[in-house]
Amino acid sequence: MACTACSSPTVVFSIPEEYREHAPGESPAGTLCTRCLNVDPEGAGPLEEPDFTRVSDAYPTDPDAAVPFALAVDLCSSLATNRAAIEDLLEAVERAGTDPLLVLDRLLDDPDVEPYIDLERRRHQLEQLLY
């Protein structure tokens, strides 16, 4: 499946019930763009375990960290509106043993990843949410 924002390949993944309220369309599955990090709802759901390394070597591989991270980044387009959800999702990433700010820094350094929102500008604000 291709990304609706940039037509790049996507990774299809399941969205656990606890995160669906933060997912586009509250869908049980989503697609994560390997280039711009856009998340779209996916009706069919994944047929196999998602390979998040297709996004970047810097991306979390454990779905317990990768899924809330993807949803949090997608919500960063409006920090003011989505602040509580982003905080919850980034805390879930940390509970899964992944430092979300470190992942963000590494993704920003990856030349193959071009987020659809200015994550470099958002990084400082995200740091304030976490600490």
N, CA, C and O atoms as a Tinker XYZ file with bonds, in Angstrom:
   524  protein
     1  N      0.840000   -1.176000    0.000000    73     2
     2  CA     0.000000    0.000000    0.000000    64     1     3
     3  C      0.894000    1.251000    0.000000    63     2     4     5
     4  O      1.953000    1.259000    0.627000    81     3
     5  N      0.478000    2.266000   -0.679000    73     3     6
     6  CA     1.254000    3.510000   -0.776000    64     5     7
     7  C      0.688000    4.570000    0.172000    63     6     8     9
     8  O     -0.511000    4.603000    0.447000    81     7
     9  N      1.572000    5.426000    0.657000    73     7    10
    10  CA     1.202000    6.521000    1.544000    64     9    11
    11  C      0.283000    7.502000    0.815000    63    10    12    13
    12  O      0.509000    7.826000   -0.351000    81    11
    13  N     -0.739000    7.964000    1.499000    73    11    14
    14  CA    -1.662000    8.927000    0.897000    64    13    15
    15  C     -1.043000   10.323000    0.804000    63    14    16    17
    16  O     -1.509000   11.157000    0.027000    81    15
    17  N      0.009000   10.580000    1.594000    73    15    18
    18  CA     0.635000   11.900000    1.586000    64    17    19
    19  C      1.763000   12.016000    0.571000    63    18    20    21
    20  O      1.920000   13.059000   -0.063000    81    19
    21  N      2.565000   10.936000    0.408000    73    19    22
    22  CA     3.736000   11.062000   -0.462000    64    21    23
    23  C      3.931000    9.892000   -1.428000    63    22    24    25
    24  O      4.893000    9.886000   -2.196000    81    23
    25  N      3.044000    8.913000   -1.402000    73    23    26
    26  CA     3.066000    7.743000   -2.293000    64    25    27
    27  C      4.223000    6.780000   -2.043000    63    26    28    29
    28  O      4.485000    5.917000   -2.880000    81    27
    29  N      4.919000    6.903000   -0.922000    73    27    30
    30  CA     5.990000    5.963000   -0.570000    64    29    31
    31  C      5.386000    4.688000    0.012000    63    30    32    33
    32  O      4.211000    4.671000    0.381000    81    31
    33  N      6.183000    3.618000    0.096000    73    31    34
    34  CA     5.689000    2.374000    0.702000    64    33    35
    35  C      5.323000    2.576000    2.178000    63    34    36    37
    36  O      5.814000    3.494000    2.834000    81    35
    37  N      4.465000    1.713000    2.675000    73    35    38
    38  CA     4.030000    1.794000    4.066000    64    37    39
    39  C      4.211000    0.452000    4.773000    63    38    40    41
    40  O      4.395000   -0.589000    4.141000    81    39
    41  N      4.153000    0.511000    6.092000    73    39    42
    42  CA     4.159000   -0.678000    6.941000    64    41    43
    43  C      2.771000   -0.755000    7.573000    63    42    44    45
    44  O      2.311000    0.206000    8.189000    81    43
    45  N      2.111000   -1.889000    7.421000    73    43    46
    46  CA     0.790000   -2.087000    8.012000    64    45    47
    47  C      0.982000   -2.692000    9.401000    63    46    48    49
    48  O      1.765000   -3.625000    9.578000    81    47
    49  N      0.253000   -2.147000   10.392000    73    47    50
    50  CA     0.410000   -2.639000   11.757000    64    49    51
    51  C     -0.928000   -2.610000   12.494000    63    50    52    53
    52  O     -1.809000   -1.810000   12.180000    81    51
    53  N     -1.061000   -3.491000   13.472000    73    51    54
    54  CA    -2.245000   -3.522000   14.331000    64    53    55
    55  C     -2.121000   -2.436000   15.385000    63    54    56    57
    56  O     -1.025000   -2.120000   15.849000    81    55
    57  N     -3.257000   -1.872000   15.754000    73    55    58
    58  CA    -3.292000   -0.863000   16.805000    64    57    59
    59  C     -4.041000   -1.464000   17.985000    63    58    60    61
    60  O     -5.238000   -1.733000   17.894000    81    59
    61  N     -3.331000   -1.677000   19.103000    73    59    62
    62  CA    -4.000000   -2.241000   20.279000    64    61    63
    63  C     -5.160000   -1.356000   20.733000    63    62    64    65
    64  O     -5.143000   -0.141000   20.540000    81    63
    65  N     -6.143000   -1.972000   21.323000    73    63    66
    66  CA    -7.354000   -1.282000   21.787000    64    65    67
    67  C     -7.017000   -0.041000   22.619000    63    66    68    69
    68  O     -7.673000    0.992000   22.483000    81    67
    69  N     -6.010000   -0.135000   23.468000    73    67    70
    70  CA    -5.675000    0.978000   24.361000    64    69    71
    71  C     -5.216000    2.237000   23.624000    63    70    72    73
    72  O     -5.242000    3.327000   24.195000    81    71
    73  N     -4.799000    2.101000   22.367000    73    71    74
    74  CA    -4.318000    3.251000   21.586000    64    73    75
    75  C     -5.282000    3.687000   20.490000    63    74    76    77
    76  O     -5.034000    4.696000   19.830000    81    75
    77  N     -6.346000    2.975000   20.283000    73    75    78
    78  CA    -7.242000    3.268000   19.146000    64    77    79
    79  C     -7.879000    4.642000   19.203000    63    78    80    81
    80  O     -8.165000    5.235000   18.163000    81    79
    81  N     -8.105000    5.153000   20.389000    73    79    82
    82  CA    -8.703000    6.485000   20.481000    64    81    83
    83  C     -7.752000    7.555000   19.938000    63    82    84    85
    84  O     -8.185000    8.659000   19.606000    81    83
    85  N     -6.448000    7.227000   19.845000    73    83    86
    86  CA    -5.445000    8.155000   19.327000    64    85    87
    87  C     -5.109000    7.891000   17.856000    63    86    88    89
    88  O     -4.323000    8.620000   17.251000    81    87
    89  N     -5.703000    6.859000   17.300000    73    87    90
    90  CA    -5.410000    6.464000   15.920000    64    89    91
    91  C     -6.339000    7.188000   14.943000    63    90    92    93
    92  O     -7.465000    7.541000   15.293000    81    91
    93  N     -5.859000    7.406000   13.715000    73    91    94
    94  CA    -6.740000    8.011000   12.706000    64    93    95
    95  C     -7.979000    7.147000   12.508000    63    94    96    97
    96  O     -7.876000    5.955000   12.217000    81    95
    97  N     -9.138000    7.752000   12.666000    73    95    98
    98  CA   -10.389000    7.019000   12.489000    64    97    99
    99  C    -10.637000    5.959000   13.546000    63    98   100   101
   100  O    -11.522000    5.120000   13.380000    81    99
   101  N     -9.865000    5.982000   14.641000    73    99   102
   102  CA    -9.949000    4.974000   15.696000    64   101   103
   103  C     -9.921000    3.566000   15.125000    63   102   104   105
   104  O    -10.617000    2.670000   15.602000    81   103
   105  N     -9.104000    3.391000   14.094000    73   103   106
   106  CA    -9.006000    2.140000   13.354000    64   105   107
   107  C     -8.245000    1.064000   14.140000    63   106   108   109
   108  O     -7.366000    1.394000   14.935000    81   107
   109  N     -8.572000   -0.216000   13.929000    73   107   110
   110  CA    -7.839000   -1.301000   14.578000    64   109   111
   111  C     -6.487000   -1.585000   13.917000    63   110   112   113
   112  O     -5.693000   -2.373000   14.431000    81   111
   113  N     -6.235000   -0.943000   12.782000    73   111   114
   114  CA    -4.957000   -1.107000   12.090000    64   113   115
   115  C     -4.603000    0.205000   11.397000    63   114   116   117
   116  O     -5.464000    1.040000   11.121000    81   115
   117  N     -3.330000    0.355000   11.131000    73   115   118
   118  CA    -2.877000    1.569000   10.465000    64   117   119
   119  C     -1.740000    1.274000    9.506000    63   118   120   121
   120  O     -1.178000    0.179000    9.492000    81   119
   121  N     -1.415000    2.276000    8.708000    73   119   122
   122  CA    -0.246000    2.192000    7.843000    64   121   123
   123  C      0.697000    3.317000    8.225000    63   122   124   125
   124  O      0.271000    4.451000    8.443000    81   123
   125  N      1.974000    2.999000    8.306000    73   123   126
   126  CA     3.010000    3.966000    8.632000    64   125   127
   127  C      3.885000    4.148000    7.400000    63   126   128   129
   128  O      4.448000    3.185000    6.880000    81   127
   129  N      3.995000    5.383000    6.938000    73   127   130
   130  CA     4.802000    5.665000    5.762000    64   129   131
   131  C      6.281000    5.512000    6.096000    63   130   132   133
   132  O      6.746000    5.993000    7.129000    81   131
   133  N      7.006000    4.846000    5.226000    73   131   134
   134  CA     8.439000    4.620000    5.439000    64   133   135
   135  C      9.265000    5.864000    5.136000    63   134   136   137
   136  O     10.461000    5.892000    5.426000    81   135
   137  N      8.657000    6.882000    4.564000    73   135   138
   138  CA     9.374000    8.111000    4.211000    64   137   139
   139  C      8.938000    9.310000    5.057000    63   138   140   141
   140  O      9.776000    9.961000    5.681000    81   139
   141  N      7.646000    9.605000    5.082000    73   139   142
   142  CA     7.189000   10.841000    5.753000    64   141   143
   143  C      6.594000   10.602000    7.140000    63   142   144   145
   144  O      6.244000   11.559000    7.830000    81   143
   145  N      6.475000    9.343000    7.557000    73   143   146
   146  CA     5.976000    8.946000    8.882000    64   145   147
   147  C      4.495000    9.235000    9.085000    63   146   148   149
   148  O      4.015000    9.230000   10.219000    81   147
   149  N      3.770000    9.485000    8.009000    73   147   150
   150  CA     2.332000    9.682000    8.068000    64   149   151
   151  C      1.660000    8.364000    8.474000    63   150   152   153
   152  O      2.079000    7.289000    8.044000    81   151
   153  N      0.621000    8.457000    9.300000    73   151   154
   154  CA    -0.157000    7.287000    9.693000    64   153   155
   155  C     -1.570000    7.456000    9.141000    63   154   156   157
   156  O     -2.210000    8.490000    9.332000    81   155
   157  N     -2.037000    6.422000    8.456000    73   155   158
   158  CA    -3.400000    6.396000    7.924000    64   157   159
   159  C     -4.113000    5.171000    8.472000    63   158   160   161
   160  O     -3.462000    4.187000    8.824000    81   159
   161  N     -5.452000    5.211000    8.550000    73   159   162
   162  CA    -6.194000    4.018000    8.975000    64   161   163
   163  C     -6.127000    2.941000    7.903000    63   162   164   165
   164  O     -6.035000    3.230000    6.710000    81   163
   165  N     -6.174000    1.706000    8.351000    73   163   166
   166  CA    -6.152000    0.561000    7.433000    64   165   167
   167  C     -7.261000   -0.382000    7.874000    63   166   168   169
   168  O     -7.247000   -0.884000    8.998000    81   167
   169  N     -8.204000   -0.617000    7.004000    73   167   170
   170  CA    -9.347000   -1.441000    7.362000    64   169   171
   171  C     -9.051000   -2.920000    7.463000    63   170   172   173
   172  O     -9.595000   -3.597000    8.335000    81   171
   173  N     -8.207000   -3.438000    6.599000    73   171   174
   174  CA    -7.975000   -4.872000    6.540000    64   173   175
   175  C     -7.089000   -5.382000    7.667000    63   174   176   177
   176  O     -7.276000   -6.507000    8.129000    81   175
   177  N     -6.148000   -4.598000    8.111000    73   175   178
   178  CA    -5.224000   -5.038000    9.149000    64   177   179
   179  C     -4.053000   -5.799000    8.561000    63   178   180   181
   180  O     -4.096000   -6.220000    7.405000    81   179
   181  N     -3.007000   -5.976000    9.354000    73   179   182
   182  CA    -1.802000   -6.646000    8.859000    64   181   183
   183  C     -2.020000   -8.153000    8.708000    63   182   184   185
   184  O     -2.772000   -8.766000    9.465000    81   183
   185  N     -1.363000   -8.718000    7.740000    73   183   186
   186  CA    -1.434000  -10.162000    7.529000    64   185   187
   187  C     -0.271000  -10.861000    8.226000    63   186   188   189
   188  O     -0.305000  -12.073000    8.439000    81   187
   189  N      0.750000  -10.096000    8.577000    73   187   190
   190  CA     1.933000  -10.660000    9.238000    64   189   191
   191  C      2.475000   -9.633000   10.219000    63   190   192   193
   192  O      1.997000   -8.501000   10.284000    81   191
   193  N      3.474000  -10.044000   10.975000    73   191   194
   194  CA     4.107000   -9.139000   11.941000    64   193   195
   195  C      4.743000   -7.968000   11.193000    63   194   196   197
   196  O      5.450000   -8.181000   10.208000    81   195
   197  N      4.503000   -6.737000   11.643000    73   195   198
   198  CA     5.052000   -5.577000   10.926000    64   197   199
   199  C      6.580000   -5.507000   11.033000    63   198   200   201
   200  O      7.160000   -5.835000   12.069000    81   199
   201  N      7.211000   -5.078000    9.949000    73   199   202
   202  CA     8.665000   -4.907000    9.916000    64   201   203
   203  C      8.966000   -3.413000    9.955000    63   202   204   205
   204  O      9.084000   -2.766000    8.914000    81   203
   205  N      9.089000   -2.873000   11.167000    73   203   206
   206  CA     9.325000   -1.443000   11.329000    64   205   207
   207  C     10.725000   -1.017000   10.890000    63   206   208   209
   208  O     10.990000    0.177000   10.754000    81   207
   209  N     11.626000   -1.983000   10.665000    73   207   210
   210  CA    12.962000   -1.620000   10.164000    64   209   211
   211  C     12.880000   -1.092000    8.736000    63   210   212   213
   212  O     13.830000   -0.477000    8.250000    81   211
   213  N     11.761000   -1.323000    8.063000    73   211   214
   214  CA    11.587000   -0.765000    6.717000    64   213   215
   215  C     11.519000    0.760000    6.760000    63   214   216   217
   216  O     11.799000    1.415000    5.757000    81   215
   217  N     11.152000    1.332000    7.905000    73   215   218
   218  CA    11.104000    2.782000    8.062000    64   217   219
   219  C     12.523000    3.315000    8.183000    63   218   220   221
   220  O     12.924000    4.219000    7.450000    81   219
   221  N     13.278000    2.743000    9.120000    73   219   222
   222  CA    14.648000    3.183000    9.379000    64   221   223
   223  C     15.271000    2.224000   10.385000    63   222   224   225
   224  O     14.565000    1.595000   11.173000    81   223
   225  N     16.591000    2.117000   10.353000    73   223   226
   226  CA    17.284000    1.335000   11.374000    64   225   227
   227  C     17.094000    1.968000   12.748000    63   226   228   229
   228  O     17.229000    1.290000   13.766000    81   227
   229  N     16.786000    3.246000   12.783000    73   227   230
   230  CA    16.589000    3.979000   14.036000    64   229   231
   231  C     15.202000    3.759000   14.635000    63   230   232   233
   232  O     14.983000    4.063000   15.807000    81   231
   233  N     14.275000    3.242000   13.857000    73   231   234
   234  CA    12.896000    3.095000   14.320000    64   233   235
   235  C     12.790000    1.910000   15.283000    63   234   236   237
   236  O     13.441000    0.888000   15.064000    81   235
   237  N     11.991000    2.023000   16.333000    73   235   238
   238  CA    11.826000    0.897000   17.258000    64   237   239
   239  C     11.279000   -0.327000   16.520000    63   238   240   241
   240  O     10.407000   -0.203000   15.660000    81   239
   241  N     11.789000   -1.487000   16.857000    73   239   242
   242  CA    11.329000   -2.718000   16.214000    64   241   243
   243  C     10.247000   -3.422000   17.019000    63   242   244   245
   244  O      9.455000   -4.186000   16.466000    81   243
   245  N     10.211000   -3.168000   18.319000    73   243   246
   246  CA     9.212000   -3.773000   19.190000    64   245   247
   247  C      7.885000   -3.040000   19.003000    63   246   248   249
   248  O      7.818000   -1.832000   19.229000    81   247
   249  N      6.829000   -3.745000   18.594000    73   247   250
   250  CA     5.535000   -3.084000   18.398000    64   249   251
   251  C      5.037000   -2.338000   19.641000    63   250   252   253
   252  O      4.301000   -1.360000   19.513000    81   251
   253  N      5.426000   -2.786000   20.837000    73   251   254
   254  CA     5.005000   -2.104000   22.065000    64   253   255
   255  C      5.544000   -0.677000   22.131000    63   254   256   257
   256  O      4.945000    0.177000   22.784000    81   255
   257  N      6.654000   -0.411000   21.470000    73   255   258
   258  CA     7.212000    0.946000   21.395000    64   257   259
   259  C      6.897000    1.597000   20.049000    63   258   260   261
   260  O      6.608000    2.792000   19.990000    81   259
   261  N      6.954000    0.817000   18.973000    73   259   262
   262  CA     6.798000    1.361000   17.625000    64   261   263
   263  C      5.401000    1.918000   17.370000    63   262   264   265
   264  O      5.264000    2.974000   16.751000    81   263
   265  N      4.374000    1.235000   17.831000    73   263   266
   266  CA     3.002000    1.670000   17.558000    64   265   267
   267  C      2.678000    2.985000   18.273000    63   266   268   269
   268  O      2.219000    3.923000   17.622000    81   267
   269  N      2.903000    3.087000   19.607000    73   267   270
   270  CA     2.608000    4.380000   20.231000    64   269   271
   271  C      3.508000    5.505000   19.718000    63   270   272   273
   272  O      3.091000    6.663000   19.679000    81   271
   273  N      4.750000    5.168000   19.322000    73   271   274
   274  CA     5.635000    6.194000   18.762000    64   273   275
   275  C      5.067000    6.719000   17.450000    63   274   276   277
   276  O      5.032000    7.930000   17.228000    81   275
   277  N      4.625000    5.820000   16.584000    73   275   278
   278  CA     4.043000    6.220000   15.292000    64   277   279
   279  C      2.827000    7.118000   15.494000    63   278   280   281
   280  O      2.678000    8.135000   14.818000    81   279
   281  N      1.967000    6.738000   16.421000    73   279   282
   282  CA     0.757000    7.525000   16.669000    64   281   283
   283  C      1.098000    8.885000   17.270000    63   282   284   285
   284  O      0.483000    9.893000   16.920000    81   283
   285  N      2.077000    8.916000   18.173000    73   283   286
   286  CA     2.488000   10.185000   18.786000    64   285   287
   287  C      3.053000   11.136000   17.742000    63   286   288   289
   288  O      2.694000   12.313000   17.715000    81   287
   289  N      3.930000   10.636000   16.888000    73   287   290
   290  CA     4.517000   11.485000   15.840000    64   289   291
   291  C      3.423000   12.002000   14.917000    63   290   292   293
   292  O      3.448000   13.163000   14.507000    81   291
   293  N      2.473000   11.149000   14.595000    73   291   294
   294  CA     1.386000   11.570000   13.712000    64   293   295
   295  C      0.553000   12.686000   14.348000    63   294   296   297
   296  O      0.060000   13.568000   13.644000    81   295
   297  N      0.397000   12.654000   15.652000    73   295   298
   298  CA    -0.383000   13.679000   16.348000    64   297   299
   299  C      0.377000   14.987000   16.552000    63   298   300   301
   300  O     -0.215000   15.991000   16.948000    81   299
   301  N      1.673000   14.982000   16.285000    73   299   302
   302  CA     2.500000   16.179000   16.497000    64   301   303
   303  C      2.144000   17.334000   15.574000    63   302   304   305
   304  O      2.644000   18.445000   15.755000    81   303
   305  N      1.303000   17.096000   14.603000    73   303   306
   306  CA     0.898000   18.190000   13.722000    64   305   307
   307  C      0.127000   19.254000   14.505000    63   306   308   309
   308  O      0.054000   20.407000   14.081000    81   307
   309  N     -0.444000   18.870000   15.638000    73   307   310
   310  CA    -1.142000   19.829000   16.487000    64   309   311
   311  C     -0.867000   19.492000   17.954000    63   310   312   313
   312  O     -1.652000   18.800000   18.602000    81   311
   313  N      0.250000   19.989000   18.458000    73   311   314
   314  CA     0.612000   19.719000   19.846000    64   313   315
   315  C     -0.415000   20.275000   20.829000    63   314   316   317
   316  O     -0.721000   19.629000   21.831000    81   315
   317  N     -0.940000   21.439000   20.562000    73   315   318
   318  CA    -1.890000   22.054000   21.481000    64   317   319
   319  C     -3.146000   21.197000   21.640000    63   318   320   321
   320  O     -3.625000   20.987000   22.754000    81   319
   321  N     -3.664000   20.714000   20.539000    73   319   322
   322  CA    -4.878000   19.907000   20.566000    64   321   323
   323  C     -4.628000   18.503000   21.110000    63   322   324   325
   324  O     -5.490000   17.932000   21.779000    81   323
   325  N     -3.459000   17.950000   20.828000    73   323   326
   326  CA    -3.183000   16.545000   21.129000    64   325   327
   327  C     -2.208000   16.331000   22.278000    63   326   328   329
   328  O     -1.675000   15.232000   22.431000    81   327
   329  N     -1.969000   17.340000   23.075000    73   327   330
   330  CA    -0.942000   17.266000   24.120000    64   329   331
   331  C     -1.108000   16.052000   25.034000    63   330   332   333
   332  O     -0.154000   15.298000   25.229000    81   331
   333  N     -2.291000   15.852000   25.593000    73   331   334
   334  CA    -2.510000   14.748000   26.531000    64   333   335
   335  C     -2.278000   13.394000   25.854000    63   334   336   337
   336  O     -1.659000   12.504000   26.437000    81   335
   337  N     -2.770000   13.245000   24.638000    73   335   338
   338  CA    -2.590000   11.988000   23.911000    64   337   339
   339  C     -1.115000   11.734000   23.614000    63   338   340   341
   340  O     -0.636000   10.610000   23.762000    81   339
   341  N     -0.400000   12.768000   23.200000    73   339   342
   342  CA     1.029000   12.623000   22.894000    64   341   343
   343  C      1.789000   12.235000   24.154000    63   342   344   345
   344  O      2.651000   11.357000   24.114000    81   343
   345  N      1.475000   12.882000   25.276000    73   343   346
   346  CA     2.122000   12.527000   26.546000    64   345   347
   347  C      1.891000   11.057000   26.876000    63   346   348   349
   348  O      2.834000   10.339000   27.210000    81   347
   349  N      0.644000   10.609000   26.785000    73   347   350
   350  CA     0.320000    9.209000   27.082000    64   349   351
   351  C      1.078000    8.251000   26.166000    63   350   352   353
   352  O      1.628000    7.250000   26.623000    81   351
   353  N      1.103000    8.561000   24.887000    73   351   354
   354  CA     1.762000    7.685000   23.919000    64   353   355
   355  C      3.273000    7.642000   24.130000    63   354   356   357
   356  O      3.874000    6.570000   24.065000    81   355
   357  N      3.889000    8.787000   24.380000    73   355   358
   358  CA     5.337000    8.801000   24.595000    64   357   359
   359  C      5.717000    8.112000   25.902000    63   358   360   361
   360  O      6.782000    7.502000   25.992000    81   359
   361  N      4.864000    8.203000   26.907000    73   359   362
   362  CA     5.102000    7.466000   28.144000    64   361   363
   363  C      5.025000    5.966000   27.894000    63   362   364   365
   364  O      5.783000    5.202000   28.491000    81   363
   365  N      4.122000    5.532000   27.022000    73   363   366
   366  CA     4.028000    4.115000   26.665000    64   365   367
   367  C      5.298000    3.652000   25.950000    63   366   368   369
   368  O      5.769000    2.536000   26.173000    81   367
   369  N      5.847000    4.510000   25.094000    73   367   370
   370  CA     7.107000    4.190000   24.406000    64   369   371
   371  C      8.210000    3.990000   25.443000    63   370   372   373
   372  O      8.986000    3.038000   25.358000    81   371
   373  N      8.274000    4.888000   26.417000    73   371   374
   374  CA     9.289000    4.769000   27.472000    64   373   375
   375  C      9.082000    3.505000   28.299000    63   374   376   377
   376  O     10.052000    2.822000   28.627000    81   375
   377  N      7.837000    3.183000   28.643000    73   375   378
   378  CA     7.557000    1.959000   29.408000    64   377   379
   379  C      7.994000    0.713000   28.646000    63   378   380   381
   380  O      8.341000   -0.302000   29.250000    81   379
   381  N      7.977000    0.793000   27.322000    73   379   382
   382  CA     8.404000   -0.337000   26.494000    64   381   383
   383  C      9.924000   -0.412000   26.380000    63   382   384   385
   384  O     10.458000   -1.295000   25.709000    81   383
   385  N     10.625000    0.529000   27.048000    73   383   386
   386  CA    12.086000    0.471000   27.083000    64   385   387
   387  C     12.778000    1.243000   25.984000    63   386   388   389
   388  O     13.950000    0.993000   25.706000    81   387
   389  N     12.089000    2.172000   25.353000    73   387   390
   390  CA    12.666000    2.948000   24.259000    64   389   391
   391  C     12.638000    4.428000   24.614000    63   390   392   393
   392  O     11.639000    4.932000   25.127000    81   391
   393  N     13.728000    5.115000   24.343000    73   391   394
   394  CA    13.811000    6.557000   24.570000    64   393   395
   395  C     13.256000    7.263000   23.333000    63   394   396   397
   396  O     13.921000    7.285000   22.298000    81   395
   397  N     12.051000    7.843000   23.414000    73   395   398
   398  CA    11.446000    8.433000   22.222000    64   397   399
   399  C     12.229000    9.618000   21.662000    63   398   400   401
   400  O     12.238000    9.825000   20.449000    81   399
   401  N     12.879000   10.388000   22.508000    73   399   402
   402  CA    13.654000   11.532000   22.013000    64   401   403
   403  C     14.902000   11.071000   21.272000    63   402   404   405
   404  O     15.307000   11.692000   20.288000    81   403
   405  N     15.507000    9.996000   21.735000    73   403   406
   406  CA    16.667000    9.440000   21.034000    64   405   407
   407  C     16.246000    8.902000   19.662000    63   406   408   409
   408  O     16.942000    9.111000   18.668000    81   407
   409  N     15.122000    8.220000   19.617000    73   407   410
   410  CA    14.605000    7.732000   18.328000    64   409   411
   411  C     14.339000    8.905000   17.401000    63   410   412   413
   412  O     14.688000    8.866000   16.221000    81   411
   413  N     13.727000    9.935000   17.931000    73   411   414
   414  CA    13.433000   11.120000   17.133000    64   413   415
   415  C     14.710000   11.746000   16.581000    63   414   416   417
   416  O     14.772000   12.104000   15.405000    81   415
   417  N     15.727000   11.879000   17.429000    73   415   418
   418  CA    17.014000   12.433000   16.976000    64   417   419
   419  C     17.615000   11.598000   15.849000    63   418   420   421
   420  O     18.116000   12.137000   14.862000    81   419
   421  N     17.561000   10.301000   16.005000    73   419   422
   422  CA    18.137000    9.401000   14.982000    64   421   423
   423  C     17.337000    9.449000   13.684000    63   422   424   425
   424  O     17.911000    9.385000   12.597000    81   423
   425  N     16.024000    9.559000   13.795000    73   423   426
   426  CA    15.207000    9.673000   12.590000    64   425   427
   427  C     15.482000   10.984000   11.861000    63   426   428   429
   428  O     15.508000   11.026000   10.631000    81   427
   429  N     15.686000   12.049000   12.628000    73   427   430
   430  CA    15.991000   13.339000   12.010000    64   429   431
   431  C     17.335000   13.306000   11.278000    63   430   432   433
   432  O     17.541000   14.058000   10.326000    81   431
   433  N     18.245000   12.437000   11.718000    73   431   434
   434  CA    19.549000   12.292000   11.073000    64   433   435
   435  C     19.527000   11.328000    9.882000    63   434   436   437
   436  O     20.497000   11.254000    9.127000    81   435
   437  N     18.433000   10.597000    9.715000    73   435   438
   438  CA    18.335000    9.619000    8.634000    64   437   439
   439  C     17.931000   10.336000    7.340000    63   438   440   441
   440  O     16.840000   10.902000    7.268000    81   439
   441  N     18.795000   10.318000    6.320000    73   439   442
   442  CA    18.486000   11.033000    5.076000    64   441   443
   443  C     17.313000   10.437000    4.287000    63   442   444   445
   444  O     16.766000   11.098000    3.405000    81   443
   445  N     16.927000    9.206000    4.595000    73   443   446
   446  CA    15.816000    8.577000    3.876000    64   445   447
   447  C     14.456000    8.885000    4.486000    63   446   448   449
   448  O     13.421000    8.548000    3.911000    81   447
   449  N     14.460000    9.527000    5.656000    73   447   450
   450  CA    13.211000    9.872000    6.332000    64   449   451
   451  C     13.009000   11.376000    6.217000    63   450   452   453
   452  O     13.878000   12.165000    6.587000    81   451
   453  N     11.838000   11.761000    5.693000    73   451   454
   454  CA    11.475000   13.171000    5.555000    64   453   455
   455  C     10.086000   13.367000    6.148000    63   454   456   457
   456  O      9.094000   13.349000    5.419000    81   455
   457  N     10.005000   13.559000    7.486000    73   455   458
   458  CA     8.697000   13.688000    8.135000    64   457   459
   459  C      7.837000   14.778000    7.499000    63   458   460   461
   460  O      8.338000   15.829000    7.099000    81   459
   461  N      6.550000   14.511000    7.414000    73   459   462
   462  CA     5.627000   15.470000    6.789000    64   461   463
   463  C      5.396000   16.695000    7.666000    63   462   464   465
   464  O      4.860000   17.699000    7.197000    81   463
   465  N      5.795000   16.622000    8.937000    73   463   466
   466  CA     5.741000   17.792000    9.810000    64   465   467
   467  C      7.166000   18.113000   10.247000    63   466   468   469
   468  O      8.050000   17.262000   10.152000    81   467
   469  N      7.391000   19.311000   10.714000    73   467   470
   470  CA     8.726000   19.740000   11.125000    64   469   471
   471  C      9.028000   19.196000   12.516000    63   470   472   473
   472  O      8.818000   19.872000   13.523000    81   471
   473  N      9.527000   17.961000   12.552000    73   471   474
   474  CA     9.817000   17.324000   13.832000    64   473   475
   475  C     11.020000   17.943000   14.528000    63   474   476   477
   476  O     11.134000   17.872000   15.752000    81   475
   477  N     11.892000   18.531000   13.777000    73   475   478
   478  CA    13.042000   19.191000   14.399000    64   477   479
   479  C     12.549000   20.324000   15.301000    63   478   480   481
   480  O     13.039000   20.489000   16.418000    81   479
   481  N     11.595000   21.091000   14.823000    73   479   482
   482  CA    10.999000   22.164000   15.628000    64   481   483
   483  C     10.186000   21.609000   16.796000    63   482   484   485
   484  O     10.170000   22.192000   17.880000    81   483
   485  N      9.526000   20.505000   16.574000    73   483   486
   486  CA     8.668000   19.906000   17.597000    64   485   487
   487  C      9.468000   19.205000   18.702000    63   486   488   489
   488  O      8.961000   19.010000   19.806000    81   487
   489  N     10.699000   18.832000   18.410000    73   487   490
   490  CA    11.490000   18.043000   19.345000    64   489   491
   491  C     11.611000   18.720000   20.707000    63   490   492   493
   492  O     11.422000   18.068000   21.734000    81   491
   493  N     11.919000   20.004000   20.734000    73   491   494
   494  CA    12.067000   20.733000   21.992000    64   493   495
   495  C     10.750000   20.704000   22.786000    63   494   496   497
   496  O     10.757000   20.512000   24.002000    81   495
   497  N      9.646000   20.892000   22.101000    73   495   498
   498  CA     8.342000   20.860000   22.763000    64   497   499
   499  C      8.033000   19.473000   23.304000    63   498   500   501
   500  O      7.453000   19.341000   24.381000    81   499
   501  N      8.414000   18.448000   22.569000    73   499   502
   502  CA     8.199000   17.078000   23.032000    64   501   503
   503  C      9.045000   16.798000   24.276000    63   502   504   505
   504  O      8.595000   16.119000   25.199000    81   503
   505  N     10.242000   17.312000   24.295000    73   503   506
   506  CA    11.119000   17.139000   25.454000    64   505   507
   507  C     10.469000   17.752000   26.696000    63   506   508   509
   508  O     10.545000   17.182000   27.784000    81   507
   509  N      9.840000   18.897000   26.535000    73   507   510
   510  CA     9.167000   19.555000   27.656000    64   509   511
   511  C      7.964000   18.735000   28.134000    63   510   512   513
   512  O      7.642000   18.740000   29.322000    81   511
   513  N      7.305000   18.037000   27.219000    73   511   514
   514  CA     6.184000   17.187000   27.618000    64   513   515
   515  C      6.638000   16.018000   28.485000    63   514   516   517
   516  O      5.932000   15.603000   29.404000    81   515
   517  N      7.816000   15.496000   28.186000    73   515   518
   518  CA     8.306000   14.311000   28.879000    64   517   519
   519  C      8.974000   14.603000   30.202000    63   518   520   521
   520  O      8.964000   13.769000   31.107000    81   519
   521  N      9.560000   15.795000   30.321000    73   519   522
   522  CA    10.366000   16.055000   31.538000    64   521   523
   523  C      9.912000   17.279000   32.277000    63   522   524
   524  O     10.486000   17.624000   33.310000    81   523
